Amino acid sequence: MANTALLSDDLIQRFTYHPPVAGQTVLYEALRGMALEFASSIVAATPPSREQSLAITALEEAVFWANAAIARRS
């Protein structure tokens, strides 16, 4: 059985607002900029399609999780 204290700490970490601290905003902006460039490349290289939409959505999700890593672990 999972350790309730560890589970509780993990849940608190996941579901607590983490306001940006020094240096994080720059990282968020850099990641979004790189993702925008890659998204533009995907759109330029692929025909409009479900697959293109899924690729863009997956990239959006990757940026979300990268931002969460910065917010939760920095």
Residue pairs with C-beta under 8 A, 6 or more apart in sequence:
13 72
14 72
18 71
18 72
20 28
20 71
21 74
23 74
24 70
24 71
24 74
27 70
27 74
28 67
28 70
31 63
31 66
31 67
31 70
32 63
35 59
35 60
35 62
35 63
38 59
39 56
39 59
42 52
42 55
42 56
42 59
43 52
43 56
46 52
46 55
